[in-house]
Amino acid sequence: MDIVLNTRFVNSLLPRIPLPGFFDNFNRTAGQQLGYTSGENRPWKLYSNGAPSSWLITSSGTADYASGGGINVAAVDAFANNGTLSVKLAAFSGTNRHAGPAFRVQDADNHYFVHQSDPADGIKLYKRVNGAATLLASGTYLYNAGDVISVLLSDANITVQVNGTTKITATDTTFQGETQHGLYANTDTPAFEWDDISFTAA
């Protein structure tokens, strides 16, 4: 007669493979740096091609780009290149709106990003390679507080949605294998607040 036992094999010498994806609701002490995500306790990595970047938690429990120079990106390693990046635009002010989701990030000079530079320009998808930004596609959209902006990534295919409605589609392979995703800001956008960011791996 065979006897089957419930067993679990644990080898501390083998590397742990993190589950892909992340979530952050930014519900922590106001005034501190982004630190670690609320869901998986993964570190936010800050990139800047100018002065050191500073992203702070607000009293409303949101994330706010506070200061820096040049291009600034805050990203988390999701351990996945394909999936859906979603973030809620909690609040904003001003007419120059150089801020939005950043994805498949290498550093401040190499990544994809979505922004709306001016209300009349609509929403735009760019890739930045060695510091130079190239427009990939654009669509009609005006930022509104409470909107959820999502980026769907499937290999070379990129789809940008607002509240579930597709605004932009594009195809590009430049950073297809990168697994860091998060937020982008330029030096003239200190008044954007973001909330409930997540990356769900495909």
PyMOL CGO cylinders between C-alpha atoms (Angstrom):
from pymol import cmd
from pymol.cgo import CYLINDER

trace = [
    CYLINDER, 0.00, 0.00, 0.00, 1.33, 3.42, -0.95, 0.3, 1, 1, 1, 1, 1, 1,
    CYLINDER, 1.33, 3.42, -0.95, 1.08, 6.26, 1.59, 0.3, 1, 1, 1, 1, 1, 1,
    CYLINDER, 1.08, 6.26, 1.59, 1.06, 9.84, 0.34, 0.3, 1, 1, 1, 1, 1, 1,
    CYLINDER, 1.06, 9.84, 0.34, 2.10, 12.52, 2.81, 0.3, 1, 1, 1, 1, 1, 1,
    CYLINDER, 2.10, 12.52, 2.81, 1.47, 16.26, 2.57, 0.3, 1, 1, 1, 1, 1, 1,
    CYLINDER, 1.47, 16.26, 2.57, 4.96, 17.70, 2.37, 0.3, 1, 1, 1, 1, 1, 1,
    CYLINDER, 4.96, 17.70, 2.37, 6.56, 21.00, 1.53, 0.3, 1, 1, 1, 1, 1, 1,
    CYLINDER, 6.56, 21.00, 1.53, 10.10, 21.27, 0.25, 0.3, 1, 1, 1, 1, 1, 1,
    CYLINDER, 10.10, 21.27, 0.25, 11.96, 24.43, 1.27, 0.3, 1, 1, 1, 1, 1, 1,
    CYLINDER, 11.96, 24.43, 1.27, 15.50, 25.13, 0.14, 0.3, 1, 1, 1, 1, 1, 1,
    CYLINDER, 15.50, 25.13, 0.14, 16.86, 28.43, 1.45, 0.3, 1, 1, 1, 1, 1, 1,
    CYLINDER, 16.86, 28.43, 1.45, 19.69, 28.29, -1.08, 0.3, 1, 1, 1, 1, 1, 1,
    CYLINDER, 19.69, 28.29, -1.08, 17.35, 28.63, -4.04, 0.3, 1, 1, 1, 1, 1, 1,
    CYLINDER, 17.35, 28.63, -4.04, 16.51, 32.20, -5.14, 0.3, 1, 1, 1, 1, 1, 1,
    CYLINDER, 16.51, 32.20, -5.14, 12.99, 33.42, -4.46, 0.3, 1, 1, 1, 1, 1, 1,
    CYLINDER, 12.99, 33.42, -4.46, 11.05, 34.42, -7.55, 0.3, 1, 1, 1, 1, 1, 1,
    CYLINDER, 11.05, 34.42, -7.55, 8.75, 37.38, -6.79, 0.3, 1, 1, 1, 1, 1, 1,
    CYLINDER, 8.75, 37.38, -6.79, 5.17, 37.27, -7.96, 0.3, 1, 1, 1, 1, 1, 1,
    CYLINDER, 5.17, 37.27, -7.96, 4.72, 39.68, -10.88, 0.3, 1, 1, 1, 1, 1, 1,
    CYLINDER, 4.72, 39.68, -10.88, 2.80, 42.94, -10.54, 0.3, 1, 1, 1, 1, 1, 1,
    CYLINDER, 2.80, 42.94, -10.54, 2.39, 45.58, -7.82, 0.3, 1, 1, 1, 1, 1, 1,
    CYLINDER, 2.39, 45.58, -7.82, -0.12, 47.90, -6.17, 0.3, 1, 1, 1, 1, 1, 1,
    CYLINDER, -0.12, 47.90, -6.17, 0.21, 51.14, -4.18, 0.3, 1, 1, 1, 1, 1, 1,
    CYLINDER, 0.21, 51.14, -4.18, -2.54, 53.26, -2.61, 0.3, 1, 1, 1, 1, 1, 1,
    CYLINDER, -2.54, 53.26, -2.61, -0.05, 55.75, -1.07, 0.3, 1, 1, 1, 1, 1, 1,
    CYLINDER, -0.05, 55.75, -1.07, -1.86, 55.64, 2.29, 0.3, 1, 1, 1, 1, 1, 1,
    CYLINDER, -1.86, 55.64, 2.29, 1.07, 56.48, 4.55, 0.3, 1, 1, 1, 1, 1, 1,
    CYLINDER, 1.07, 56.48, 4.55, 2.58, 59.38, 6.42, 0.3, 1, 1, 1, 1, 1, 1,
    CYLINDER, 2.58, 59.38, 6.42, 2.32, 62.70, 4.57, 0.3, 1, 1, 1, 1, 1, 1,
    CYLINDER, 2.32, 62.70, 4.57, 5.58, 64.39, 3.62, 0.3, 1, 1, 1, 1, 1, 1,
    CYLINDER, 5.58, 64.39, 3.62, 7.66, 61.24, 3.29, 0.3, 1, 1, 1, 1, 1, 1,
    CYLINDER, 7.66, 61.24, 3.29, 9.18, 59.91, 0.09, 0.3, 1, 1, 1, 1, 1, 1,
    CYLINDER, 9.18, 59.91, 0.09, 7.35, 57.19, -1.85, 0.3, 1, 1, 1, 1, 1, 1,
    CYLINDER, 7.35, 57.19, -1.85, 9.46, 54.50, -0.22, 0.3, 1, 1, 1, 1, 1, 1,
    CYLINDER, 9.46, 54.50, -0.22, 7.81, 51.12, -0.73, 0.3, 1, 1, 1, 1, 1, 1,
    CYLINDER, 7.81, 51.12, -0.73, 4.53, 50.00, -2.30, 0.3, 1, 1, 1, 1, 1, 1,
    CYLINDER, 4.53, 50.00, -2.30, 1.63, 49.30, 0.03, 0.3, 1, 1, 1, 1, 1, 1,
    CYLINDER, 1.63, 49.30, 0.03, 0.80, 46.00, -1.64, 0.3, 1, 1, 1, 1, 1, 1,
    CYLINDER, 0.80, 46.00, -1.64, 4.04, 44.05, -2.07, 0.3, 1, 1, 1, 1, 1, 1,
    CYLINDER, 4.04, 44.05, -2.07, 6.49, 46.30, -0.16, 0.3, 1, 1, 1, 1, 1, 1,
    CYLINDER, 6.49, 46.30, -0.16, 8.58, 46.85, -3.27, 0.3, 1, 1, 1, 1, 1, 1,
    CYLINDER, 8.58, 46.85, -3.27, 10.85, 49.88, -3.54, 0.3, 1, 1, 1, 1, 1, 1,
    CYLINDER, 10.85, 49.88, -3.54, 10.05, 52.88, -5.66, 0.3, 1, 1, 1, 1, 1, 1,
    CYLINDER, 10.05, 52.88, -5.66, 13.10, 53.77, -7.76, 0.3, 1, 1, 1, 1, 1, 1,
    CYLINDER, 13.10, 53.77, -7.76, 13.58, 57.43, -8.64, 0.3, 1, 1, 1, 1, 1, 1,
    CYLINDER, 13.58, 57.43, -8.64, 15.25, 58.47, -11.88, 0.3, 1, 1, 1, 1, 1, 1,
    CYLINDER, 15.25, 58.47, -11.88, 16.19, 61.97, -13.04, 0.3, 1, 1, 1, 1, 1, 1,
    CYLINDER, 16.19, 61.97, -13.04, 18.41, 63.38, -15.77, 0.3, 1, 1, 1, 1, 1, 1,
    CYLINDER, 18.41, 63.38, -15.77, 18.75, 66.65, -13.81, 0.3, 1, 1, 1, 1, 1, 1,
    CYLINDER, 18.75, 66.65, -13.81, 18.69, 67.45, -10.12, 0.3, 1, 1, 1, 1, 1, 1,
    CYLINDER, 18.69, 67.45, -10.12, 17.74, 64.54, -7.80, 0.3, 1, 1, 1, 1, 1, 1,
    CYLINDER, 17.74, 64.54, -7.80, 14.06, 63.69, -8.06, 0.3, 1, 1, 1, 1, 1, 1,
    CYLINDER, 14.06, 63.69, -8.06, 11.67, 64.00, -5.12, 0.3, 1, 1, 1, 1, 1, 1,
    CYLINDER, 11.67, 64.00, -5.12, 8.22, 62.40, -5.00, 0.3, 1, 1, 1, 1, 1, 1,
    CYLINDER, 8.22, 62.40, -5.00, 6.21, 62.84, -1.79, 0.3, 1, 1, 1, 1, 1, 1,
    CYLINDER, 6.21, 62.84, -1.79, 3.13, 61.45, -0.10, 0.3, 1, 1, 1, 1, 1, 1,
    CYLINDER, 3.13, 61.45, -0.10, 0.47, 64.17, 0.30, 0.3, 1, 1, 1, 1, 1, 1,
    CYLINDER, 0.47, 64.17, 0.30, -1.95, 64.74, 3.17, 0.3, 1, 1, 1, 1, 1, 1,
    CYLINDER, -1.95, 64.74, 3.17, -4.65, 63.31, 0.89, 0.3, 1, 1, 1, 1, 1, 1,
    CYLINDER, -4.65, 63.31, 0.89, -2.83, 60.00, 0.62, 0.3, 1, 1, 1, 1, 1, 1,
    CYLINDER, -2.83, 60.00, 0.62, -1.68, 60.53, -2.96, 0.3, 1, 1, 1, 1, 1, 1,
    CYLINDER, -1.68, 60.53, -2.96, 1.69, 60.70, -4.75, 0.3, 1, 1, 1, 1, 1, 1,
    CYLINDER, 1.69, 60.70, -4.75, 2.99, 64.08, -5.86, 0.3, 1, 1, 1, 1, 1, 1,
    CYLINDER, 2.99, 64.08, -5.86, 6.09, 64.99, -7.84, 0.3, 1, 1, 1, 1, 1, 1,
    CYLINDER, 6.09, 64.99, -7.84, 7.64, 67.63, -5.59, 0.3, 1, 1, 1, 1, 1, 1,
    CYLINDER, 7.64, 67.63, -5.59, 10.98, 68.70, -7.04, 0.3, 1, 1, 1, 1, 1, 1,
    CYLINDER, 10.98, 68.70, -7.04, 13.86, 67.75, -9.28, 0.3, 1, 1, 1, 1, 1, 1,
    CYLINDER, 13.86, 67.75, -9.28, 15.34, 68.75, -12.58, 0.3, 1, 1, 1, 1, 1, 1,
    CYLINDER, 15.34, 68.75, -12.58, 14.86, 67.67, -16.16, 0.3, 1, 1, 1, 1, 1, 1,
    CYLINDER, 14.86, 67.67, -16.16, 12.89, 64.46, -16.68, 0.3, 1, 1, 1, 1, 1, 1,
    CYLINDER, 12.89, 64.46, -16.68, 11.77, 62.56, -13.59, 0.3, 1, 1, 1, 1, 1, 1,
    CYLINDER, 11.77, 62.56, -13.59, 10.45, 59.01, -13.37, 0.3, 1, 1, 1, 1, 1, 1,
    CYLINDER, 10.45, 59.01, -13.37, 9.32, 57.01, -10.33, 0.3, 1, 1, 1, 1, 1, 1,
    CYLINDER, 9.32, 57.01, -10.33, 9.04, 53.30, -11.10, 0.3, 1, 1, 1, 1, 1, 1,
    CYLINDER, 9.04, 53.30, -11.10, 8.59, 49.90, -9.49, 0.3, 1, 1, 1, 1, 1, 1,
    CYLINDER, 8.59, 49.90, -9.49, 9.93, 46.63, -10.83, 0.3, 1, 1, 1, 1, 1, 1,
    CYLINDER, 9.93, 46.63, -10.83, 6.82, 44.55, -11.60, 0.3, 1, 1, 1, 1, 1, 1,
    CYLINDER, 6.82, 44.55, -11.60, 8.90, 41.57, -12.77, 0.3, 1, 1, 1, 1, 1, 1,
    CYLINDER, 8.90, 41.57, -12.77, 6.73, 41.55, -15.89, 0.3, 1, 1, 1, 1, 1, 1,
    CYLINDER, 6.73, 41.55, -15.89, 6.89, 43.43, -19.18, 0.3, 1, 1, 1, 1, 1, 1,
    CYLINDER, 6.89, 43.43, -19.18, 3.39, 42.50, -20.35, 0.3, 1, 1, 1, 1, 1, 1,
    CYLINDER, 3.39, 42.50, -20.35, 0.22, 43.46, -18.50, 0.3, 1, 1, 1, 1, 1, 1,
    CYLINDER, 0.22, 43.46, -18.50, -1.83, 46.51, -17.53, 0.3, 1, 1, 1, 1, 1, 1,
    CYLINDER, -1.83, 46.51, -17.53, -0.55, 49.61, -15.77, 0.3, 1, 1, 1, 1, 1, 1,
    CYLINDER, -0.55, 49.61, -15.77, -3.39, 51.66, -14.23, 0.3, 1, 1, 1, 1, 1, 1,
    CYLINDER, -3.39, 51.66, -14.23, -3.32, 54.86, -12.17, 0.3, 1, 1, 1, 1, 1, 1,
    CYLINDER, -3.32, 54.86, -12.17, -5.93, 57.34, -11.01, 0.3, 1, 1, 1, 1, 1, 1,
    CYLINDER, -5.93, 57.34, -11.01, -5.42, 61.05, -11.59, 0.3, 1, 1, 1, 1, 1, 1,
    CYLINDER, -5.42, 61.05, -11.59, -6.48, 62.32, -8.17, 0.3, 1, 1, 1, 1, 1, 1,
    CYLINDER, -6.48, 62.32, -8.17, -5.96, 66.06, -8.70, 0.3, 1, 1, 1, 1, 1, 1,
    CYLINDER, -5.96, 66.06, -8.70, -4.12, 68.56, -10.90, 0.3, 1, 1, 1, 1, 1, 1,
    CYLINDER, -4.12, 68.56, -10.90, -3.79, 72.25, -11.60, 0.3, 1, 1, 1, 1, 1, 1,
    CYLINDER, -3.79, 72.25, -11.60, -2.11, 74.45, -14.20, 0.3, 1, 1, 1, 1, 1, 1,
    CYLINDER, -2.11, 74.45, -14.20, -2.16, 74.38, -17.97, 0.3, 1, 1, 1, 1, 1, 1,
    CYLINDER, -2.16, 74.38, -17.97, 1.16, 72.65, -18.64, 0.3, 1, 1, 1, 1, 1, 1,
    CYLINDER, 1.16, 72.65, -18.64, 0.44, 69.00, -18.06, 0.3, 1, 1, 1, 1, 1, 1,
    CYLINDER, 0.44, 69.00, -18.06, 3.72, 67.20, -18.62, 0.3, 1, 1, 1, 1, 1, 1,
    CYLINDER, 3.72, 67.20, -18.62, 2.92, 64.22, -16.42, 0.3, 1, 1, 1, 1, 1, 1,
    CYLINDER, 2.92, 64.22, -16.42, 1.43, 60.75, -16.70, 0.3, 1, 1, 1, 1, 1, 1,
    CYLINDER, 1.43, 60.75, -16.70, 2.14, 57.03, -16.65, 0.3, 1, 1, 1, 1, 1, 1,
    CYLINDER, 2.14, 57.03, -16.65, 5.65, 55.82, -17.47, 0.3, 1, 1, 1, 1, 1, 1,
    CYLINDER, 5.65, 55.82, -17.47, 6.27, 52.22, -18.43, 0.3, 1, 1, 1, 1, 1, 1,
    CYLINDER, 6.27, 52.22, -18.43, 8.94, 49.79, -19.55, 0.3, 1, 1, 1, 1, 1, 1,
    CYLINDER, 8.94, 49.79, -19.55, 11.41, 52.10, -17.85, 0.3, 1, 1, 1, 1, 1, 1,
    CYLINDER, 11.41, 52.10, -17.85, 15.19, 51.80, -18.01, 0.3, 1, 1, 1, 1, 1, 1,
    CYLINDER, 15.19, 51.80, -18.01, 15.97, 55.22, -16.54, 0.3, 1, 1, 1, 1, 1, 1,
    CYLINDER, 15.97, 55.22, -16.54, 15.07, 58.91, -16.97, 0.3, 1, 1, 1, 1, 1, 1,
    CYLINDER, 15.07, 58.91, -16.97, 16.43, 58.93, -20.52, 0.3, 1, 1, 1, 1, 1, 1,
    CYLINDER, 16.43, 58.93, -20.52, 14.93, 55.66, -21.75, 0.3, 1, 1, 1, 1, 1, 1,
    CYLINDER, 14.93, 55.66, -21.75, 11.25, 54.75, -21.32, 0.3, 1, 1, 1, 1, 1, 1,
    CYLINDER, 11.25, 54.75, -21.32, 7.74, 55.16, -22.68, 0.3, 1, 1, 1, 1, 1, 1,
    CYLINDER, 7.74, 55.16, -22.68, 5.42, 57.81, -21.24, 0.3, 1, 1, 1, 1, 1, 1,
    CYLINDER, 5.42, 57.81, -21.24, 1.97, 59.30, -21.68, 0.3, 1, 1, 1, 1, 1, 1,
    CYLINDER, 1.97, 59.30, -21.68, 1.17, 62.96, -21.14, 0.3, 1, 1, 1, 1, 1, 1,
    CYLINDER, 1.17, 62.96, -21.14, -0.93, 65.94, -22.15, 0.3, 1, 1, 1, 1, 1, 1,
    CYLINDER, -0.93, 65.94, -22.15, 1.28, 68.98, -22.64, 0.3, 1, 1, 1, 1, 1, 1,
    CYLINDER, 1.28, 68.98, -22.64, -1.62, 71.32, -23.30, 0.3, 1, 1, 1, 1, 1, 1,
    CYLINDER, -1.62, 71.32, -23.30, -5.39, 70.79, -23.28, 0.3, 1, 1, 1, 1, 1, 1,
    CYLINDER, -5.39, 70.79, -23.28, -5.61, 71.55, -26.99, 0.3, 1, 1, 1, 1, 1, 1,
    CYLINDER, -5.61, 71.55, -26.99, -3.01, 68.90, -27.81, 0.3, 1, 1, 1, 1, 1, 1,
    CYLINDER, -3.01, 68.90, -27.81, -4.95, 65.89, -26.53, 0.3, 1, 1, 1, 1, 1, 1,
    CYLINDER, -4.95, 65.89, -26.53, -3.19, 62.89, -25.00, 0.3, 1, 1, 1, 1, 1, 1,
    CYLINDER, -3.19, 62.89, -25.00, 0.11, 61.67, -26.42, 0.3, 1, 1, 1, 1, 1, 1,
    CYLINDER, 0.11, 61.67, -26.42, 2.24, 58.54, -26.25, 0.3, 1, 1, 1, 1, 1, 1,
    CYLINDER, 2.24, 58.54, -26.25, 6.00, 58.97, -26.51, 0.3, 1, 1, 1, 1, 1, 1,
    CYLINDER, 6.00, 58.97, -26.51, 9.13, 56.93, -26.28, 0.3, 1, 1, 1, 1, 1, 1,
    CYLINDER, 9.13, 56.93, -26.28, 12.27, 58.56, -24.94, 0.3, 1, 1, 1, 1, 1, 1,
    CYLINDER, 12.27, 58.56, -24.94, 15.56, 57.10, -26.20, 0.3, 1, 1, 1, 1, 1, 1,
    CYLINDER, 15.56, 57.10, -26.20, 18.86, 58.49, -24.90, 0.3, 1, 1, 1, 1, 1, 1,
    CYLINDER, 18.86, 58.49, -24.90, 16.96, 61.56, -23.71, 0.3, 1, 1, 1, 1, 1, 1,
    CYLINDER, 16.96, 61.56, -23.71, 15.21, 62.34, -27.01, 0.3, 1, 1, 1, 1, 1, 1,
    CYLINDER, 15.21, 62.34, -27.01, 11.41, 61.99, -27.07, 0.3, 1, 1, 1, 1, 1, 1,
    CYLINDER, 11.41, 61.99, -27.07, 9.62, 60.67, -30.17, 0.3, 1, 1, 1, 1, 1, 1,
    CYLINDER, 9.62, 60.67, -30.17, 5.85, 60.87, -30.58, 0.3, 1, 1, 1, 1, 1, 1,
    CYLINDER, 5.85, 60.87, -30.58, 4.36, 57.44, -31.31, 0.3, 1, 1, 1, 1, 1, 1,
    CYLINDER, 4.36, 57.44, -31.31, 0.64, 58.28, -31.36, 0.3, 1, 1, 1, 1, 1, 1,
    CYLINDER, 0.64, 58.28, -31.36, -1.93, 60.73, -30.03, 0.3, 1, 1, 1, 1, 1, 1,
    CYLINDER, -1.93, 60.73, -30.03, -5.63, 60.88, -29.22, 0.3, 1, 1, 1, 1, 1, 1,
    CYLINDER, -5.63, 60.88, -29.22, -8.40, 63.19, -28.07, 0.3, 1, 1, 1, 1, 1, 1,
    CYLINDER, -8.40, 63.19, -28.07, -8.65, 63.55, -24.29, 0.3, 1, 1, 1, 1, 1, 1,
    CYLINDER, -8.65, 63.55, -24.29, -8.68, 66.28, -21.63, 0.3, 1, 1, 1, 1, 1, 1,
    CYLINDER, -8.68, 66.28, -21.63, -7.40, 65.37, -18.16, 0.3, 1, 1, 1, 1, 1, 1,
    CYLINDER, -7.40, 65.37, -18.16, -10.10, 65.25, -15.48, 0.3, 1, 1, 1, 1, 1, 1,
    CYLINDER, -10.10, 65.25, -15.48, -9.63, 64.56, -11.79, 0.3, 1, 1, 1, 1, 1, 1,
    CYLINDER, -9.63, 64.56, -11.79, -10.77, 61.05, -10.93, 0.3, 1, 1, 1, 1, 1, 1,
    CYLINDER, -10.77, 61.05, -10.93, -9.97, 59.58, -14.34, 0.3, 1, 1, 1, 1, 1, 1,
    CYLINDER, -9.97, 59.58, -14.34, -8.20, 56.24, -14.48, 0.3, 1, 1, 1, 1, 1, 1,
    CYLINDER, -8.20, 56.24, -14.48, -5.49, 56.05, -17.13, 0.3, 1, 1, 1, 1, 1, 1,
    CYLINDER, -5.49, 56.05, -17.13, -4.47, 52.54, -18.16, 0.3, 1, 1, 1, 1, 1, 1,
    CYLINDER, -4.47, 52.54, -18.16, -1.74, 51.24, -20.43, 0.3, 1, 1, 1, 1, 1, 1,
    CYLINDER, -1.74, 51.24, -20.43, -2.17, 47.74, -21.83, 0.3, 1, 1, 1, 1, 1, 1,
    CYLINDER, -2.17, 47.74, -21.83, 1.06, 46.07, -22.89, 0.3, 1, 1, 1, 1, 1, 1,
    CYLINDER, 1.06, 46.07, -22.89, 1.27, 42.95, -25.02, 0.3, 1, 1, 1, 1, 1, 1,
    CYLINDER, 1.27, 42.95, -25.02, 4.72, 42.46, -26.52, 0.3, 1, 1, 1, 1, 1, 1,
    CYLINDER, 4.72, 42.46, -26.52, 5.06, 45.25, -29.13, 0.3, 1, 1, 1, 1, 1, 1,
    CYLINDER, 5.06, 45.25, -29.13, 1.43, 46.35, -28.84, 0.3, 1, 1, 1, 1, 1, 1,
    CYLINDER, 1.43, 46.35, -28.84, 0.61, 49.37, -26.64, 0.3, 1, 1, 1, 1, 1, 1,
    CYLINDER, 0.61, 49.37, -26.64, -2.94, 50.53, -25.90, 0.3, 1, 1, 1, 1, 1, 1,
    CYLINDER, -2.94, 50.53, -25.90, -3.78, 53.59, -23.79, 0.3, 1, 1, 1, 1, 1, 1,
    CYLINDER, -3.78, 53.59, -23.79, -7.24, 53.78, -22.23, 0.3, 1, 1, 1, 1, 1, 1,
    CYLINDER, -7.24, 53.78, -22.23, -9.06, 56.36, -20.10, 0.3, 1, 1, 1, 1, 1, 1,
    CYLINDER, -9.06, 56.36, -20.10, -11.84, 54.99, -17.91, 0.3, 1, 1, 1, 1, 1, 1,
    CYLINDER, -11.84, 54.99, -17.91, -11.87, 51.87, -20.07, 0.3, 1, 1, 1, 1, 1, 1,
    CYLINDER, -11.87, 51.87, -20.07, -12.16, 53.69, -23.41, 0.3, 1, 1, 1, 1, 1, 1,
    CYLINDER, -12.16, 53.69, -23.41, -9.30, 53.28, -25.86, 0.3, 1, 1, 1, 1, 1, 1,
    CYLINDER, -9.30, 53.28, -25.86, -7.63, 56.57, -26.80, 0.3, 1, 1, 1, 1, 1, 1,
    CYLINDER, -7.63, 56.57, -26.80, -4.33, 55.46, -28.36, 0.3, 1, 1, 1, 1, 1, 1,
    CYLINDER, -4.33, 55.46, -28.36, -2.91, 52.35, -30.00, 0.3, 1, 1, 1, 1, 1, 1,
    CYLINDER, -2.91, 52.35, -30.00, 0.66, 51.92, -31.16, 0.3, 1, 1, 1, 1, 1, 1,
    CYLINDER, 0.66, 51.92, -31.16, 3.29, 49.30, -31.93, 0.3, 1, 1, 1, 1, 1, 1,
    CYLINDER, 3.29, 49.30, -31.93, 6.92, 49.58, -30.84, 0.3, 1, 1, 1, 1, 1, 1,
    CYLINDER, 6.92, 49.58, -30.84, 9.62, 47.13, -29.71, 0.3, 1, 1, 1, 1, 1, 1,
    CYLINDER, 9.62, 47.13, -29.71, 12.28, 49.48, -28.31, 0.3, 1, 1, 1, 1, 1, 1,
    CYLINDER, 12.28, 49.48, -28.31, 11.82, 48.69, -24.61, 0.3, 1, 1, 1, 1, 1, 1,
    CYLINDER, 11.82, 48.69, -24.61, 9.66, 45.61, -24.98, 0.3, 1, 1, 1, 1, 1, 1,
    CYLINDER, 9.66, 45.61, -24.98, 11.55, 43.57, -22.39, 0.3, 1, 1, 1, 1, 1, 1,
    CYLINDER, 11.55, 43.57, -22.39, 11.68, 46.17, -19.59, 0.3, 1, 1, 1, 1, 1, 1,
    CYLINDER, 11.68, 46.17, -19.59, 9.75, 45.42, -16.39, 0.3, 1, 1, 1, 1, 1, 1,
    CYLINDER, 9.75, 45.42, -16.39, 9.73, 48.74, -14.47, 0.3, 1, 1, 1, 1, 1, 1,
    CYLINDER, 9.73, 48.74, -14.47, 6.55, 50.83, -14.57, 0.3, 1, 1, 1, 1, 1, 1,
    CYLINDER, 6.55, 50.83, -14.57, 5.29, 53.93, -12.77, 0.3, 1, 1, 1, 1, 1, 1,
    CYLINDER, 5.29, 53.93, -12.77, 4.95, 57.70, -13.20, 0.3, 1, 1, 1, 1, 1, 1,
    CYLINDER, 4.95, 57.70, -13.20, 6.61, 60.46, -15.21, 0.3, 1, 1, 1, 1, 1, 1,
    CYLINDER, 6.61, 60.46, -15.21, 6.85, 64.21, -14.60, 0.3, 1, 1, 1, 1, 1, 1,
    CYLINDER, 6.85, 64.21, -14.60, 8.65, 67.16, -16.11, 0.3, 1, 1, 1, 1, 1, 1,
    CYLINDER, 8.65, 67.16, -16.11, 9.98, 70.09, -14.10, 0.3, 1, 1, 1, 1, 1, 1,
    CYLINDER, 9.98, 70.09, -14.10, 6.91, 72.25, -14.74, 0.3, 1, 1, 1, 1, 1, 1,
    CYLINDER, 6.91, 72.25, -14.74, 4.35, 69.91, -13.22, 0.3, 1, 1, 1, 1, 1, 1,
    CYLINDER, 4.35, 69.91, -13.22, 4.47, 69.99, -9.43, 0.3, 1, 1, 1, 1, 1, 1,
    CYLINDER, 4.47, 69.99, -9.43, 0.67, 70.03, -9.16, 0.3, 1, 1, 1, 1, 1, 1,
    CYLINDER, 0.67, 70.03, -9.16, -0.28, 66.51, -10.21, 0.3, 1, 1, 1, 1, 1, 1,
    CYLINDER, -0.28, 66.51, -10.21, -1.45, 63.99, -7.62, 0.3, 1, 1, 1, 1, 1, 1,
    CYLINDER, -1.45, 63.99, -7.62, -1.76, 60.29, -8.42, 0.3, 1, 1, 1, 1, 1, 1,
    CYLINDER, -1.76, 60.29, -8.42, -3.48, 57.46, -6.55, 0.3, 1, 1, 1, 1, 1, 1,
    CYLINDER, -3.48, 57.46, -6.55, -4.12, 53.71, -6.67, 0.3, 1, 1, 1, 1, 1, 1,
    CYLINDER, -4.12, 53.71, -6.67, -1.43, 52.68, -9.11, 0.3, 1, 1, 1, 1, 1, 1,
    CYLINDER, -1.43, 52.68, -9.11, -1.17, 49.04, -10.09, 0.3, 1, 1, 1, 1, 1, 1,
    CYLINDER, -1.17, 49.04, -10.09, 0.46, 46.75, -12.58, 0.3, 1, 1, 1, 1, 1, 1,
    CYLINDER, 0.46, 46.75, -12.58, -1.34, 43.48, -13.32, 0.3, 1, 1, 1, 1, 1, 1,
    CYLINDER, -1.34, 43.48, -13.32, 0.81, 41.02, -15.23, 0.3, 1, 1, 1, 1, 1, 1,
    CYLINDER, 0.81, 41.02, -15.23, -0.68, 39.34, -18.29, 0.3, 1, 1, 1, 1, 1, 1,
]
cmd.load_cgo(trace, "trace")
